């Protein structure tokens, strides 16, 4: 899904450049961050195979980390022939890129057009709370790959398609909640705690659960009083 990013008063991020340099992950590399462009249409059987391969790769990343992703491991975990995995994705770096892109697209579709409270149909404050909670889950789930991307090019986060879409969404909600405030600036500040390095520190090094992080964020923002 291509994200529509409205213009702001100069504090919103600039348009995203083409993908940056690769990020090292063991012997492999991935581009920096996912885009949000809609993939080309594909046959039903090809779409099913793609879904199985991406789901298998996601399980491996969640259980063992991105360095454990190999084409053979993904083929075994998905039940798809290794030749098909290679034909679909080429190599591990392209597979990891596709995995990030897939997760970002799912998240974007959920907060733009999914069911409430994350999607439309409830007051802006409820959507804001749901968005921040969902973002905690997403960043923790993908923290190792996102952390590698941030380490290679720290400022690339702010010009990625994913960040542009999230910033625009938050700025829109904030404009409804606080029309007198600088919505684009507040959107940047609300996204700041979701830096992959901070989320990695809190969840992996400090061993805080997603529930604890959400509670702390809610207390900081006084969303629930």
N, C-alpha and C positions, 0 to 999 in steps of 0.2 A: 504494500500500500504506500503510495507516495504521500508524504505528509505535506499538508498545506501550512506554511509558516507565515503568519501575518507580520507586517512591518510593525516596529515599535519605535520608541523615542530615541533609539541609538544605543540602548543598553542590552538589547537582544543580541544573540550570537550572529556572526556573519554567515553567509551561505557556506555550506560544507564544500570543501575541496575534494578532489579525487582522492581515493584511498591512499594513505601514507605508506611509509616503509614497513617492511615485515617486522614482526616481533618474534624474537627467539623463544622457543619452548622446547628445550632439550635439543634434539637434532632437527626439529621441524620449525616452521615459522608460520605465522598467520598475519593477515593485514590487521590494521589497528582496531576498527570498530565496524559493526554492521551498518548497512544502509537500510532504507525502508522502501525500496522499490519493489513492486509486485513482480514475482517470478513469471517467466513465460508459461503459458498453458502447456500441460502435458497429459499423456494418456493416463487412464485410470490405473492401469497396472504399474506404470512408471511412477505415478504419484504414491501408490501404496508402498512400493519399494523404497522410495525416497523417505517416506514417513518412518518406515521400519529402521532404515539406516540411521537417520537423525536421532530417533528415540534411543537406539542402541548406543550411539556415540554419547548422548547426554547421560545415560546411565553410567558409562565408563568414566566420564569426567567427574560426575558426582561422587562415585565410589572410590576412584583411584587417582583422579587428577588428569589434566590434559596430556601430560607426558606419557600416560599409559595408552593413549589412543593410537592404535595402529590399524592399517586396513584389514589385516587378518583378524585382529581382535573384534573389530566392528562387524566383519562378515560373520564370525562365529556367533556373536551376541545377537545379531539381527536375523540369522537364518538365511541370509542372502549370500549368493556366491561371491567370492572375493573379486572375480573378474567383473561382476556387475558393479560392485562398490568402486573399483578403479574407474570403470567407464563413466559412472555417474559423477564422481568427484575428483578424479585425477590423482590426488595425493592427500596426505593428512592435513596439510595447511589449508587446502581448499575445503576439505570436509569440516574443519573447525570454523572456518569463516562462515560456511553455510549454516552451521549449528548456531552461531551467534546471531546471524541474520534471521534465522527461523524463530528463535526465542524472542528477539526484538519485535518481529512482525506480529507474533501472537500477543505480546504485551500491548503494542500500539493499537491493534484492533480491539482489544478488550477495553482500554480506557477511552477510545474514541467512539466506539459503536457497540460495545458489549452491554450486558445487562447491568443494571444498577446494583450496588452503589458506585462501582468503578466506572460504569458507562453512564450515559444520559438518563434522566428520569427522576433524579433526586436533587435536593438543594446543593448549591456549590460547596458548602462546608462539608457535607457528607462525602461528596466526590473527592474533595481534597484529602480528607482523612483516608479514604479507601485507596487513593492513588499512592500516597506515601507508604502505607502499609504494604501494598503490592510491590512497590519499588524496593523496599527492604528485602522481600523474598527473592525478587529477581536478581538483585546485585549479589546477595549471599550465594545464590545458586550458581552464578557465573563468575564468582569473585576471582578465581585463579586465572582464567583467561583475560578478564578485564584488568586484573592487576598487571599482568604481563604487558598488556597494551599501554596502560598508563606509565609503566616504568620506561618504556621505549620512547614515548613522546607525551609528556604530561599534559601539554596544552591541546593535544588533538581531541581530547574529550569534548571540548567546548565548541568545536566546529563539526562534529560528527552529525550524521543524519539523525541518530537516536537522540542526542542531546537537544538538537534543534526542535524536534517534535515534542519532547517532554517539556522543554522550556516554554514553547508556545502554548501547550495545554495548561500548564500551571499559571502562566500569565493571564490566560483567559478566565480561569476560575477566580484568580485574585482580583481581576477587574470587576467581577460581580460582587465579591465579598467586600472589597475595600476600594471603591472607585476613586477615592481621593488619594490613594497611595501610588507609588511608583511600582506598578505590577511587574514589569520586566526585571527590575532590580530585585524585588522580593522573590521572584521565581529563581533567579540565580542563587540567592542565599538559601532558599529551601532545598535546592539540589546539592548545595555544597557538602552536607553531611554524607552524601551518597558516593563520595570519592571511593573508588575501589580499594585504595590503600587503607583508608579509615575503616571501611567495612571489613576488610581482611583482618586488620588489627583487632577490631572488636569481636568478631565472630571466631577467628582462628586462634589468635594469640591471647585474648582475654577470655575466650570461651563463653561469650555471651550468646544466648539464644536469640532467634529472630523475635520472639515475644518480648524479651527484655529490651532489645533495641527499639522496637516499636513503642513500648511503654515509655522509654526515655525520650524518644522523639516527641511523643504526645505531651509529656510533661513539659518539655522545652517550649513547645509551641502553644501549650495550654489549650489544646484542641478539645479536651474533655473536662476542662475545669480542674 
